């Protein structure tokens, strides 16, 4: 039995775009999570009690809540648990998504994290057919956000926080995030703030108020690769990155790797390194059956991995025929939605 512990379970709090509360964002079985209402839940809700018990036993990967990290580690990929490291770095740490409000429908995302994806699903018949569902009630993740009352409750935690990471949705297009940040900086001006953003919008006036801000920008490729994956113009986002970097802001690029960009990943790294902008050495790995990098086939997968200048340990597992067909169908649907062919990039 392998020993396994997690800093997130020991010290951190996560609130999802749907308001569900858990120790971290990698927690599974989201439907069973409770909606955040008060700080008292952080000691009483089943997910906190259960994961703390398994963590104390050194068996966190045996918890039903933590199966995603186990899946990644079995694939040879660093999990969120492993990336957290050791020590007390997550003492007083909050990870929060105030809503799924977002202005993009990225290929590896869903309506759980993007209100734009919900609209795409609702109005695009082929996408709706691919993912299933005939009525709005069939979709679990409609546009959603925390109430201002819930946000005021979250603000009670802020004085004791050392670190805060804001995710989405897209934080910089969400008025409730702006409401929170304006108050947060007055309550705890020395907080270490990390924000995950697509940076399609740059709010320098607000971000400049935080003395310890690190902006993690979600970029998965450059030029046409980016535009196919994210569905928006690369040059405008690249311009915002340059502006923030030139102003002295701490910024890093966080890619998500799938079959759609694995062969372009090294190009992405070199592009931003040449600008003096840090790129995360460990890309997020898309694990959905229709996104996995292994859809490239063994030869292309190995060739791409061999070109990487960053550590990469993901194992190659041959996709099933059903997974291959799902990938082909999804690619065809998204080619039509984007208006150009991924295979021709």
QUIJOUR-V933477 format. One record per backbone hydrogen bond with DSSP energy under -0.5 kcal/mol. CO is the residue of the C=O (numbers start at 1). NH is the residue of the N-H. If there is no record, write none. Layout:
# QUIJOUR-V933477
co=CO nh=NH
co=CO nh=NH
This chain:
# QUIJOUR-V933477
co=4 nh=60
co=6 nh=10
co=7 nh=11
co=8 nh=12
co=11 nh=92
co=11 nh=93
co=13 nh=95
co=14 nh=22
co=15 nh=97
co=16 nh=19
co=19 nh=36
co=20 nh=16
co=22 nh=14
co=24 nh=27
co=29 nh=32
co=30 nh=33
co=34 nh=21
co=38 nh=41
co=39 nh=42
co=40 nh=43
co=40 nh=44
co=41 nh=45
co=45 nh=48
co=45 nh=49
co=46 nh=50
co=47 nh=51
co=48 nh=52
co=49 nh=53
co=50 nh=54
co=51 nh=55
co=52 nh=56
co=53 nh=57
co=54 nh=59
co=55 nh=58
co=58 nh=4
co=59 nh=62
co=60 nh=63
co=63 nh=66
co=64 nh=67
co=65 nh=28
co=66 nh=70
co=67 nh=71
co=68 nh=72
co=69 nh=73
co=70 nh=74
co=71 nh=75
co=72 nh=77
co=73 nh=76
co=75 nh=315
co=79 nh=83
co=80 nh=84
co=82 nh=85
co=88 nh=91
co=90 nh=92
co=90 nh=93
co=92 nh=162
co=92 nh=163
co=93 nh=13
co=94 nh=165
co=95 nh=15
co=96 nh=167
co=98 nh=146
co=100 nh=115
co=101 nh=169
co=101 nh=170
co=106 nh=109
co=110 nh=113
co=110 nh=114
co=114 nh=118
co=115 nh=119
co=116 nh=120
co=117 nh=121
co=118 nh=122
co=119 nh=123
co=120 nh=124
co=123 nh=125
co=124 nh=128
co=125 nh=129
co=126 nh=130
co=127 nh=131
co=128 nh=132
co=135 nh=138
co=136 nh=139
co=138 nh=140
co=140 nh=142
co=144 nh=100
co=147 nh=151
co=148 nh=152
co=149 nh=153
co=150 nh=154
co=151 nh=155
co=152 nh=156
co=153 nh=156
co=154 nh=157
co=154 nh=158
co=155 nh=159
co=157 nh=160
co=157 nh=161
co=158 nh=161
co=162 nh=192
co=163 nh=94
co=164 nh=194
co=165 nh=96
co=165 nh=167
co=166 nh=196
co=167 nh=98
co=169 nh=171
co=170 nh=173
co=171 nh=174
co=173 nh=175
co=174 nh=177
co=174 nh=178
co=175 nh=179
co=176 nh=180
co=177 nh=181
co=178 nh=182
co=179 nh=183
co=180 nh=183
co=180 nh=184
co=181 nh=185
co=183 nh=187
co=184 nh=188
co=188 nh=191
co=189 nh=211
co=191 nh=193
co=192 nh=164
co=192 nh=194
co=193 nh=214
co=194 nh=166
co=195 nh=197
co=195 nh=216
co=196 nh=171
co=197 nh=218
co=201 nh=203
co=202 nh=204
co=203 nh=207
co=204 nh=208
co=206 nh=209
co=207 nh=210
co=209 nh=211
co=212 nh=193
co=213 nh=250
co=214 nh=195
co=214 nh=216
co=215 nh=217
co=215 nh=252
co=216 nh=197
co=216 nh=218
co=217 nh=219
co=217 nh=254
co=222 nh=225
co=223 nh=227
co=224 nh=228
co=225 nh=229
co=226 nh=230
co=227 nh=231
co=229 nh=107
co=230 nh=105
co=233 nh=237
co=234 nh=238
co=235 nh=239
co=236 nh=240
co=237 nh=241
co=238 nh=242
co=239 nh=243
co=240 nh=244
co=241 nh=245
co=242 nh=246
co=243 nh=247
co=244 nh=249
co=245 nh=248
co=249 nh=251
co=250 nh=215
co=251 nh=278
co=252 nh=217
co=253 nh=255
co=253 nh=280
co=255 nh=284
co=257 nh=286
co=258 nh=261
co=258 nh=262
co=261 nh=264
co=261 nh=265
co=262 nh=265
co=264 nh=268
co=265 nh=269
co=266 nh=270
co=267 nh=271
co=268 nh=272
co=269 nh=273
co=270 nh=274
co=272 nh=275
co=272 nh=277
co=273 nh=276
co=278 nh=253
co=281 nh=283
co=284 nh=257
co=284 nh=286
co=288 nh=291
co=288 nh=292
co=291 nh=259
co=292 nh=295
co=293 nh=296
co=294 nh=297
co=297 nh=301
co=298 nh=302
co=299 nh=303
co=300 nh=304
co=301 nh=305
co=302 nh=306
co=303 nh=307
co=304 nh=307
co=304 nh=308
co=305 nh=308
co=315 nh=317
co=320 nh=324
co=321 nh=325
co=322 nh=326
co=323 nh=327
co=324 nh=328
co=325 nh=329
co=326 nh=330
co=327 nh=331
co=328 nh=332
co=329 nh=333
co=330 nh=334
co=331 nh=335
co=332 nh=336
co=333 nh=337
co=334 nh=338
co=335 nh=339
co=335 nh=340
co=341 nh=344
co=342 nh=345
